[in-house]
Amino acid sequence: MYFSQNAIILVMLMFVVSAVFYSTINYQTKAVEDEIKIKEVSLYEKNVKNTIDRDMNKIVEDAFVNASYKIMKSRKFFPDAKVAVDYITSFIKNETNKSLKCIVGNSSNITFDVGSFDIEPTDDPLKIRVIGNIELKYIKKLHNGEIVGLKNIQIDKEVKLSRIPDPYVYLNKFYYKWEYGREIILNNFPNDDKNHTFCIILNDDNFNYNRMYNENSPTEIRIIGLNSSTGRWNVVLPYWVQTWREGNNHVSIIWVKANRKELFNGEYIYLLYNSTTPVDREDPENTFILFDNFDYFDPDKWNESGEILINNSKLTVVAGAGSSVFSKDTYGEGYELMFRANFTLLHAQGVGFFNPLNIDNGVGWDMYNTSIFGNWGWGPDLYMRVGNTKTYVPDGNKYLNKFYVYSIKWNDSAENFTIFNDSLNIEYNYSENKSIPDLYPISINALPPENKTSNTNITVDWIFLKDVNDITAIVGAENIQPITYTEEKPKTFNGVIYYGVGAYDKVYNGTYSIIGLFTNKSDYWKYPTTVGYKPLIEEN
């Protein structure tokens, strides 16, 4: 009996010891598991922070790029800054969610919740302050419930934007403007529907060059008339600047083509100036019937025979055994030919309405030097040819070996010859009345003595053909923006325009912040700064 009691007590004691032993092991195992879970949560926290540090720059930049392309694709700006910021922060939140899901995966114990984001400007238009939070959650299941652990991760960092397309520049049009203008009053303008070419002469007496944006160049000037088809809307008339600020009185010569329908009130056109435009609108090809300044030899305009040279935009015809440059088309009465040329001293040269390799018949200027033929010869001298007769220019040799501007008006059995200096002051003038019914090409000829070769040559700087008229131009008083005229600025770029990159100026104006431009400058970031990049294309 006693033994049995002792045995029972011993068995019970062993059971209790065993229970305590196994309970101790179980508690130690749970402690290890909890420690592993704590380390796992800590590891997730580190991974989230590393992911945010690694990906946030790209997420934010992608958000701005996405917003920019959304505007450009829909061609519709955000209505205000709040809507723009909400769109961008929503994108940041969604992309952050996607990025963190790759870390957490399908874990049943670890979850996260991406809170709201905000973005703020800084004193650098390309730096954005990003503020947000992420809540990391650890859940431990129990028999009768669960234990939840929370870890809040704060985000507050500056992100540098680098390649954000600028929808403001992309979608908007920008215009050059002209500050000043003058009426150019035209006298003796023919009462017909034909085009007529005439010249405007500026100098220090009738024009104030220092009112221009760049007085040393005619690039900014515009000659403006009415649209001849509609009678409204101002258009650029074809013009060519022969000289700009020449000599002590700063003479400028501008040739213009117009018809009566293009004149304001049938009396005048406008000369506009003072603009930042770098675009030169000179159009000599459409100003004249024929024009060449010999930047190159144009086979669509000219035929050639013999030896010619082009150097520094000047054409030289060298005689050799005889050389000629002559127009494709032929002309007769009703035209004026003007050219700037250097006749040299050696026999013989001619420019005008001549057949090629011939200066003995036609209408034009000749240079003969027959002194090479011995005692009966004379020269060198300059002559005017009408038909088969020529007229001597008194003291004509003083015009040789120098550049002068020569004119031939061939009009209704009347021929007029004029020599000008580069300011279009008349040096010599002569008229003759003779009917020449024939048609001739415009020719530049260099001819040697008969049956000989020669290095005689003539050089022509430019040449043009126009109608004959008596139009004179008077330069009127200066006015501030006398008419409405603008030109769209060309967006001279390759590919995408990036905000703040290249042609931008930093300005203290929040409408030029990236968010401000996303609203088409209708709104701005209201705090804590008002800085942005202004596109230079917006300047006048």
VEXDREN-2710 file (C-alpha; in Angstrom, 1 decimal):
% VEXDREN-2710
k/r/px/py/pz
1/MET/0.0/0.0/0.0
2/TYR/2.7/2.4/1.1
3/PHE/4.8/1.4/-2.0
4/SER/1.9/2.0/-4.2
5/GLN/1.5/5.5/-2.8
6/ASN/5.2/6.2/-3.1
7/ALA/5.1/5.0/-6.7
8/ILE/2.2/7.1/-7.6
9/ILE/3.9/10.2/-6.0
10/LEU/7.1/9.4/-8.0
11/VAL/5.2/9.1/-11.2
12/MET/3.4/12.4/-10.6
13/LEU/6.6/14.1/-9.7
14/MET/8.2/12.9/-13.0
15/PHE/5.2/14.2/-14.9
16/VAL/5.5/17.6/-13.4
17/VAL/9.3/17.8/-14.1
18/SER/8.7/16.7/-17.7
19/ALA/5.9/19.3/-18.1
20/VAL/8.1/22.0/-16.7
21/PHE/11.0/20.9/-18.9
22/TYR/8.9/20.9/-22.1
23/SER/7.2/24.1/-21.2
24/THR/10.6/25.8/-20.8
25/ILE/11.7/24.5/-24.2
26/ASN/8.5/25.8/-25.8
27/TYR/8.9/29.2/-24.2
28/GLN/12.5/29.4/-25.4
29/THR/11.3/28.4/-29.0
30/LYS/8.7/31.1/-28.9
31/ALA/11.2/33.7/-27.8
32/VAL/13.4/32.7/-30.7
33/GLU/10.5/33.0/-33.1
34/ASP/9.6/36.4/-31.8
35/GLU/13.2/37.5/-32.1
36/ILE/13.1/36.3/-35.7
37/LYS/9.9/38.2/-36.4
38/ILE/11.3/41.4/-34.8
39/LYS/14.4/41.1/-37.0
40/GLU/12.1/40.4/-40.0
41/VAL/10.1/43.6/-39.3
42/SER/13.3/45.5/-38.9
43/LEU/14.6/44.2/-42.2
44/TYR/11.4/45.2/-44.0
45/GLU/11.7/48.6/-42.5
46/LYS/15.2/49.0/-43.8
47/ASN/14.2/47.7/-47.2
48/VAL/11.3/50.2/-47.4
49/LYS/13.6/53.0/-46.5
50/ASN/16.3/51.9/-49.0
51/THR/13.6/51.5/-51.7
52/ILE/12.3/55.0/-51.0
53/ASP/15.8/56.5/-51.1
54/ARG/16.5/54.6/-54.3
55/ASP/13.3/55.0/-56.2
56/MET/11.7/58.3/-55.0
57/ASN/13.8/60.5/-57.4
58/LYS/12.6/58.5/-60.4
59/ILE/9.0/58.3/-59.1
60/VAL/8.8/62.0/-58.7
61/GLU/10.4/62.8/-62.0
62/ASP/8.1/60.3/-63.7
63/ALA/5.1/62.0/-62.1
64/PHE/6.1/65.4/-63.5
65/VAL/6.9/63.9/-66.9
66/ASN/3.6/62.1/-67.0
67/ALA/1.7/65.3/-66.0
68/SER/3.6/67.2/-68.8
69/TYR/2.8/64.7/-71.5
70/LYS/-0.9/64.5/-70.3
71/ILE/-1.1/68.3/-70.9
72/MET/0.6/68.1/-74.3
73/LYS/-1.5/65.1/-75.5
74/SER/-4.8/66.6/-74.4
75/ARG/-3.7/70.2/-75.3
76/LYS/-5.3/71.2/-72.0
77/PHE/-3.6/72.7/-69.0
78/PHE/-4.5/72.1/-65.4
79/PRO/-7.1/74.7/-64.2
80/ASP/-5.1/75.7/-61.1
81/ALA/-2.1/74.7/-59.0
82/LYS/-4.0/72.6/-56.6
83/VAL/-5.3/70.3/-59.3
84/ALA/-1.8/70.0/-60.8
85/VAL/-0.3/69.2/-57.4
86/ASP/-3.1/66.6/-56.6
87/TYR/-2.5/64.9/-59.9
88/ILE/1.3/64.6/-59.3
89/THR/1.0/63.6/-55.7
90/SER/-1.6/60.9/-56.6
91/PHE/0.9/59.6/-59.2
92/ILE/3.7/59.5/-56.6
93/LYS/1.5/57.6/-54.1
94/ASN/0.4/55.0/-56.7
95/GLU/4.0/54.5/-58.0
96/THR/5.3/54.2/-54.4
97/ASN/2.7/51.5/-53.7
98/LYS/3.8/49.5/-56.7
99/SER/7.4/49.8/-55.7
100/LEU/6.9/48.6/-52.1
101/LYS/4.7/45.7/-53.2
102/CYS/7.8/44.2/-54.7
103/ILE/9.4/44.1/-51.3
104/VAL/6.6/42.9/-49.1
105/GLY/5.3/40.4/-51.7
106/ASN/2.6/38.0/-50.3
107/SER/3.7/38.1/-46.6
108/SER/0.7/37.5/-44.3
109/ASN/2.4/39.1/-41.3
110/ILE/3.9/42.3/-42.9
111/THR/1.7/44.9/-44.7
112/PHE/2.1/48.6/-45.4
113/ASP/0.0/51.6/-46.1
114/VAL/1.2/54.5/-48.2
115/GLY/-0.3/57.7/-46.8
116/SER/-0.8/61.0/-48.6
117/PHE/2.0/62.9/-50.3
118/ASP/2.6/66.6/-50.7
119/ILE/5.1/68.5/-52.8
120/GLU/6.5/72.0/-52.2
121/PRO/8.7/74.3/-54.2
122/THR/12.2/75.3/-53.0
123/ASP/14.4/78.3/-53.9
124/ASP/15.7/76.2/-56.8
125/PRO/13.0/75.9/-59.5
126/LEU/14.3/72.4/-60.4
127/LYS/14.3/71.1/-56.8
128/ILE/11.0/69.8/-55.3
129/ARG/10.5/69.0/-51.6
130/VAL/8.5/65.7/-51.3
131/ILE/6.7/65.0/-48.0
132/GLY/4.9/61.7/-47.1
133/ASN/4.6/58.8/-44.8
134/ILE/4.4/55.0/-45.0
135/GLU/3.0/52.9/-42.2
136/LEU/4.5/49.4/-41.8
137/LYS/2.3/46.9/-40.0
138/TYR/3.3/43.6/-38.3
139/ILE/0.5/41.2/-37.3
140/LYS/0.9/38.2/-34.9
141/LYS/-2.0/35.8/-34.8
142/LEU/-3.1/34.4/-31.3
143/HIS/-5.7/31.8/-30.4
144/ASN/-8.1/34.3/-29.3
145/GLY/-7.1/37.3/-31.5
146/GLU/-3.9/39.1/-32.8
147/ILE/-1.2/41.5/-31.8
148/VAL/-0.6/44.4/-34.2
149/GLY/2.7/46.3/-34.3
150/LEU/3.0/49.6/-36.3
151/LYS/6.0/51.4/-37.6
152/ASN/5.7/54.9/-39.2
153/ILE/8.3/55.8/-41.8
154/GLN/8.5/59.6/-42.6
155/ILE/9.5/60.8/-46.1
156/ASP/10.9/64.3/-46.4
157/LYS/13.5/64.9/-49.1
158/GLU/14.4/67.2/-52.0
159/VAL/14.3/65.8/-55.5
160/LYS/16.2/67.3/-58.4
161/LEU/14.2/67.4/-61.6
162/SER/16.3/67.1/-64.8
163/ARG/14.3/66.4/-68.0
164/ILE/10.7/67.6/-67.6
165/PRO/9.2/68.5/-71.0
166/ASP/7.8/72.1/-71.0
167/PRO/4.2/72.0/-72.2
168/TYR/3.9/75.8/-71.8
169/VAL/6.5/76.4/-74.6
170/TYR/5.3/73.4/-76.6
171/LEU/1.6/74.4/-76.8
172/ASN/1.9/78.2/-76.9
173/LYS/2.8/80.5/-79.7
174/PHE/5.2/83.4/-79.1
175/TYR/5.6/86.4/-81.3
176/TYR/8.1/89.0/-82.2
177/LYS/6.8/92.6/-82.0
178/TRP/7.9/95.9/-83.5
179/GLU/8.1/99.0/-81.4
180/TYR/8.4/101.7/-84.0
181/GLY/7.3/102.4/-87.5
182/ARG/7.1/105.1/-90.2
183/GLU/4.8/105.8/-93.1
184/ILE/6.6/105.6/-96.4
185/ILE/4.6/107.9/-98.7
186/LEU/4.8/107.0/-102.3
187/ASN/4.4/109.6/-105.1
188/ASN/3.8/108.9/-108.8
189/PHE/2.6/105.4/-108.1
190/PRO/1.0/104.1/-111.3
191/ASN/-2.8/103.7/-111.2
192/ASP/-2.8/100.1/-112.5
193/ASP/-2.8/96.6/-111.1
194/LYS/0.8/95.8/-111.8
195/ASN/3.7/95.3/-109.5
196/HIS/6.3/98.1/-109.4
197/THR/9.7/98.2/-107.8
198/PHE/11.1/101.4/-106.2
199/CYS/13.6/102.3/-103.5
200/ILE/13.4/103.9/-100.1
201/ILE/16.5/105.9/-99.0
202/LEU/17.2/106.3/-95.3
203/ASN/19.9/108.6/-93.9
204/ASP/20.6/110.5/-90.7
205/ASP/18.4/113.3/-91.8
206/ASN/15.2/111.3/-92.1
207/PHE/15.7/108.2/-89.9
208/ASN/16.9/107.7/-86.3
209/TYR/19.0/104.6/-86.4
210/ASN/19.5/104.5/-82.6
211/ARG/15.8/103.7/-82.2
212/MET/16.5/100.3/-83.7
213/TYR/17.3/97.2/-81.6
214/ASN/20.5/96.8/-83.6
215/GLU/21.2/99.8/-85.8
216/ASN/24.2/98.0/-87.4
217/SER/22.0/95.5/-89.2
218/PRO/18.9/95.7/-91.3
219/THR/17.7/92.2/-90.2
220/GLU/14.9/93.6/-87.9
221/ILE/13.3/95.9/-90.5
222/ARG/10.1/95.0/-92.2
223/ILE/8.3/96.6/-95.1
224/ILE/4.6/96.2/-94.5
225/GLY/1.6/96.6/-96.9
226/LEU/-1.9/95.3/-97.1
227/ASN/-2.8/91.8/-98.3
228/SER/-3.7/92.5/-101.9
229/SER/-6.2/89.6/-102.0
230/THR/-8.3/90.6/-98.9
231/GLY/-7.5/94.3/-98.5
232/ARG/-6.8/93.6/-94.8
233/TRP/-4.2/91.9/-92.7
234/ASN/-0.7/93.3/-92.8
235/VAL/1.9/91.5/-94.8
236/VAL/5.6/91.8/-95.5
237/LEU/6.3/93.1/-99.0
238/PRO/9.3/91.8/-100.9
239/TYR/12.3/93.9/-100.3
240/TRP/16.1/93.9/-100.7
241/VAL/18.6/96.1/-98.9
242/GLN/21.2/97.3/-101.3
243/THR/23.3/99.2/-98.8
244/TRP/23.0/99.8/-95.1
245/ARG/24.4/102.9/-93.3
246/GLU/26.8/103.7/-96.1
247/GLY/29.1/106.7/-95.8
248/ASN/29.2/109.7/-93.4
249/ASN/25.4/110.3/-93.6
250/HIS/24.7/106.6/-93.0
251/VAL/22.7/106.1/-96.3
252/SER/20.6/102.9/-96.5
253/ILE/18.9/101.9/-99.8
254/ILE/16.0/99.5/-99.7
255/TRP/14.3/98.2/-102.8
256/VAL/10.6/97.3/-102.5
257/LYS/8.0/95.7/-104.8
258/ALA/4.3/96.6/-104.4
259/ASN/1.1/97.1/-106.3
260/ARG/-1.5/99.7/-105.6
261/LYS/-3.8/97.3/-103.7
262/GLU/-1.1/96.8/-101.2
263/LEU/-0.9/100.5/-100.2
264/PHE/-2.6/101.9/-97.2
265/ASN/-5.2/104.3/-98.4
266/GLY/-3.7/103.9/-101.8
267/GLU/-0.8/106.2/-100.7
268/TYR/1.7/104.6/-98.3
269/ILE/3.3/101.6/-96.8
270/TYR/5.1/101.1/-93.5
271/LEU/8.7/100.6/-92.4
272/LEU/8.8/98.9/-89.1
273/TYR/11.8/98.5/-86.8
274/ASN/13.0/97.9/-83.2
275/SER/12.5/94.2/-82.7
276/THR/14.6/91.4/-81.3
277/THR/13.9/89.1/-84.3
278/PRO/17.0/87.4/-85.7
279/VAL/15.0/86.5/-88.8
280/ASP/16.0/88.3/-92.0
281/ARG/13.0/88.7/-94.3
282/GLU/14.8/90.1/-97.3
283/ASP/13.5/88.6/-100.5
284/PRO/15.4/89.9/-103.6
285/GLU/14.3/87.1/-105.8
286/ASN/10.7/88.3/-105.6
287/THR/11.6/92.0/-105.4
288/PHE/12.9/92.0/-109.0
289/ILE/12.1/90.4/-112.3
290/LEU/15.7/89.1/-112.3
291/PHE/18.2/89.3/-109.5
292/ASP/21.6/87.9/-108.7
293/ASN/24.2/88.7/-106.2
294/PHE/26.4/85.9/-107.4
295/ASP/26.8/83.8/-104.2
296/TYR/27.1/81.0/-106.7
297/PHE/26.5/80.5/-110.4
298/ASP/22.8/79.9/-111.0
299/PRO/22.3/77.8/-114.2
300/ASP/18.5/78.4/-114.0
301/LYS/19.1/82.1/-114.7
302/TRP/22.3/82.2/-116.8
303/ASN/24.1/80.6/-119.7
304/GLU/27.9/80.8/-119.8
305/SER/30.5/80.8/-122.5
306/GLY/34.3/81.0/-121.8
307/GLU/35.9/81.7/-118.5
308/ILE/34.1/83.0/-115.4
309/LEU/35.1/83.2/-111.7
310/ILE/33.0/83.7/-108.6
311/ASN/34.9/85.0/-105.6
312/ASN/33.4/86.7/-102.5
313/SER/30.0/86.9/-104.1
314/LYS/31.3/88.7/-107.2
315/LEU/31.2/87.5/-110.7
316/THR/34.3/88.1/-112.9
317/VAL/34.1/87.4/-116.6
318/VAL/37.6/86.9/-118.1
319/ALA/38.0/87.4/-121.9
320/GLY/40.5/84.8/-122.9
321/ALA/39.3/84.1/-126.4
322/GLY/35.9/85.7/-125.5
323/SER/33.6/85.0/-122.5
324/SER/30.0/85.8/-121.7
325/VAL/27.4/85.2/-119.1
326/PHE/23.9/85.8/-120.5
327/SER/20.3/85.4/-119.3
328/LYS/18.0/82.5/-120.2
329/ASP/15.3/85.0/-121.2
330/THR/15.3/88.0/-123.6
331/TYR/13.9/91.5/-122.9
332/GLY/13.1/94.7/-124.8
333/GLU/11.5/98.0/-124.0
334/GLY/9.9/98.6/-120.6
335/TYR/12.7/97.5/-118.3
336/GLU/15.4/99.1/-116.2
337/LEU/18.6/97.2/-115.6
338/MET/20.8/98.1/-112.7
339/PHE/24.1/96.6/-111.7
340/ARG/27.2/97.3/-109.6
341/ALA/30.3/96.7/-111.6
342/ASN/34.0/97.4/-112.1
343/PHE/35.0/97.9/-115.7
344/THR/38.7/97.5/-116.2
345/LEU/41.1/99.1/-118.6
346/LEU/41.7/96.4/-121.1
347/HIS/39.7/96.1/-124.4
348/ALA/36.8/95.3/-124.4
349/GLN/33.8/94.8/-122.0
350/GLY/30.1/95.3/-122.0
351/VAL/27.0/94.9/-119.7
352/GLY/23.5/95.4/-120.8
353/PHE/20.9/94.1/-123.3
354/PHE/23.4/92.4/-125.6
355/ASN/23.7/89.2/-127.5
356/PRO/26.4/86.9/-126.0
357/LEU/30.0/87.7/-127.1
358/ASN/28.8/90.9/-128.7
359/ILE/28.7/94.5/-127.6
360/ASP/28.4/96.2/-131.0
361/ASN/24.6/96.1/-131.1
362/GLY/22.0/96.4/-128.3
363/VAL/21.4/98.7/-125.4
364/GLY/24.0/98.9/-122.6
365/TRP/27.4/100.1/-121.3
366/ASP/30.6/99.4/-123.2
367/MET/34.3/99.9/-122.4
368/TYR/36.7/100.1/-125.3
369/ASN/40.4/100.5/-125.4
370/THR/41.5/100.6/-129.0
371/SER/44.9/102.1/-128.2
372/ILE/46.2/98.6/-128.6
373/PHE/45.7/98.9/-132.4
374/GLY/48.3/101.6/-132.7
375/ASN/48.3/105.3/-133.8
376/TRP/44.6/105.3/-134.8
377/GLY/43.3/103.9/-131.6
378/TRP/42.1/105.6/-128.4
379/GLY/41.0/104.8/-124.9
380/PRO/40.4/103.4/-122.5
381/ASP/36.9/105.0/-122.4
382/LEU/33.4/104.2/-121.3
383/TYR/30.5/104.3/-123.8
384/MET/26.7/104.0/-124.0
385/ARG/25.4/101.8/-126.7
386/VAL/22.0/102.2/-128.4
387/GLY/21.6/100.0/-131.4
388/ASN/24.6/100.1/-133.6
389/THR/25.9/103.5/-132.3
390/LYS/27.7/104.4/-129.2
391/THR/28.1/107.6/-127.3
392/TYR/31.2/108.6/-125.4
393/VAL/31.0/109.3/-121.7
394/PRO/33.0/112.5/-121.0
395/ASP/36.0/111.7/-118.8
396/GLY/34.7/108.2/-118.7
397/ASN/38.0/106.6/-117.8
398/LYS/37.6/108.0/-114.3
399/TYR/34.9/105.4/-113.7
400/LEU/37.2/102.5/-114.7
401/ASN/39.0/100.2/-112.2
402/LYS/36.4/101.2/-109.6
403/PHE/33.0/100.0/-108.6
404/TYR/30.0/102.1/-109.6
405/VAL/26.3/101.5/-109.9
406/TYR/25.1/101.6/-113.5
407/SER/21.5/102.0/-114.7
408/ILE/19.9/101.5/-118.1
409/LYS/16.3/102.6/-118.5
410/TRP/15.0/101.3/-121.8
411/ASN/11.4/102.6/-122.2
412/ASP/9.2/103.3/-125.3
413/SER/11.9/104.5/-127.7
414/ALA/13.7/106.4/-124.9
415/GLU/17.0/105.2/-123.4
416/ASN/18.4/106.7/-120.2
417/PHE/21.9/106.0/-118.8
418/THR/23.0/106.9/-115.3
419/ILE/26.1/106.3/-113.2
420/PHE/25.6/106.4/-109.4
421/ASN/27.9/106.1/-106.4
422/ASP/27.1/103.6/-103.7
423/SER/24.7/106.0/-102.1
424/LEU/22.7/106.4/-105.3
425/ASN/23.9/110.0/-105.8
426/ILE/24.1/110.6/-109.6
427/GLU/27.6/110.9/-111.0
428/TYR/26.6/111.1/-114.7
429/ASN/23.3/111.0/-116.6
430/TYR/22.5/110.8/-120.4
431/SER/19.3/110.2/-122.4
432/GLU/18.7/109.3/-126.0
433/ASN/15.6/108.7/-128.0
434/LYS/15.8/105.8/-130.4
435/SER/13.5/102.9/-131.3
436/ILE/15.2/99.5/-130.8
437/PRO/12.5/96.9/-131.7
438/ASP/14.7/93.8/-131.0
439/LEU/14.8/91.6/-127.9
440/TYR/18.1/90.8/-126.2
441/PRO/19.3/88.7/-123.3
442/ILE/21.0/90.5/-120.4
443/SER/24.7/89.8/-121.0
444/ILE/28.0/90.3/-119.2
445/ASN/30.7/90.2/-121.9
446/ALA/34.5/90.3/-122.0
447/LEU/36.0/90.3/-125.5
448/PRO/39.6/90.3/-126.6
449/PRO/40.9/92.1/-129.8
450/GLU/39.9/90.2/-132.9
451/ASN/41.8/87.0/-133.4
452/LYS/43.6/87.4/-130.1
453/THR/43.4/86.3/-126.5
454/SER/43.4/88.7/-123.6
455/ASN/43.1/88.7/-119.8
456/THR/40.6/91.7/-119.9
457/ASN/37.8/91.2/-117.4
458/ILE/34.8/92.8/-115.8
459/THR/33.5/92.1/-112.3
460/VAL/29.9/92.4/-111.3
461/ASP/28.8/92.6/-107.6
462/TRP/25.1/92.4/-108.2
463/ILE/22.6/92.9/-111.0
464/PHE/18.8/93.2/-111.2
465/LEU/16.0/93.9/-113.7
466/LYS/12.9/95.9/-112.8
467/ASP/10.0/97.8/-114.4
468/VAL/10.5/101.4/-115.5
469/ASN/8.6/103.9/-113.2
470/ASP/9.0/107.3/-111.6
471/ILE/7.9/106.3/-108.1
472/THR/9.6/108.3/-105.3
473/ALA/9.4/107.5/-101.6
474/ILE/9.2/110.0/-98.7
475/VAL/10.0/108.8/-95.2
476/GLY/7.4/110.0/-92.7
477/ALA/7.5/110.7/-89.0
478/GLU/8.2/108.0/-86.4
479/ASN/5.2/106.5/-84.5
480/ILE/5.0/104.0/-81.7
481/GLN/3.5/100.7/-83.0
482/PRO/1.6/102.4/-85.8
483/ILE/0.0/99.2/-87.0
484/THR/-0.6/95.7/-85.6
485/TYR/2.0/93.4/-86.9
486/THR/3.7/90.3/-85.3
487/GLU/5.6/87.3/-86.5
488/GLU/5.5/83.9/-84.8
489/LYS/8.8/82.9/-83.3
490/PRO/10.2/79.8/-84.7
491/LYS/10.8/77.1/-82.0
492/THR/14.3/76.3/-83.2
493/PHE/15.0/73.1/-81.2
494/ASN/15.7/69.5/-81.9
495/GLY/13.4/67.1/-80.0
496/VAL/11.9/68.0/-76.6
497/ILE/12.2/71.3/-74.8
498/TYR/13.1/70.6/-71.2
499/TYR/12.0/73.1/-68.4
500/GLY/14.9/75.2/-67.2
501/VAL/17.4/73.7/-69.6
502/GLY/19.0/76.1/-72.1
503/ALA/17.1/79.2/-73.1
504/TYR/15.5/80.1/-69.7
505/ASP/16.1/82.8/-67.2
506/LYS/15.6/82.4/-63.4
507/VAL/12.9/84.8/-62.3
508/TYR/11.2/85.5/-58.9
509/ASN/7.7/84.8/-60.2
510/GLY/5.8/81.7/-59.2
511/THR/3.8/81.5/-62.4
512/TYR/7.1/80.4/-64.0
513/SER/7.5/77.5/-61.6
514/ILE/7.0/74.1/-63.1
515/ILE/3.5/73.9/-61.5
516/GLY/2.8/77.5/-62.7
517/LEU/3.6/76.5/-66.3
518/PHE/1.4/73.4/-65.9
519/THR/-1.5/75.8/-65.4
520/ASN/-0.4/78.0/-68.4
521/LYS/0.7/80.6/-66.0
522/SER/-2.8/81.0/-64.6
523/ASP/-1.7/80.1/-61.1
524/TYR/1.4/79.5/-59.1
525/TRP/2.8/77.7/-56.0
526/LYS/1.8/80.0/-53.2
527/TYR/4.5/79.0/-50.7
528/PRO/7.2/79.1/-49.5
529/THR/8.9/80.8/-52.5
530/THR/7.9/82.4/-55.8
531/VAL/10.8/81.4/-58.1
532/GLY/10.7/79.8/-61.6
533/TYR/12.3/79.6/-65.0
534/LYS/11.1/82.0/-67.7
535/PRO/11.5/80.8/-71.3
536/LEU/13.5/83.3/-73.3
537/ILE/11.3/82.7/-76.3
538/GLU/8.6/84.7/-74.5
539/GLU/10.7/87.9/-74.6
540/ASN/10.0/90.4/-77.3
END
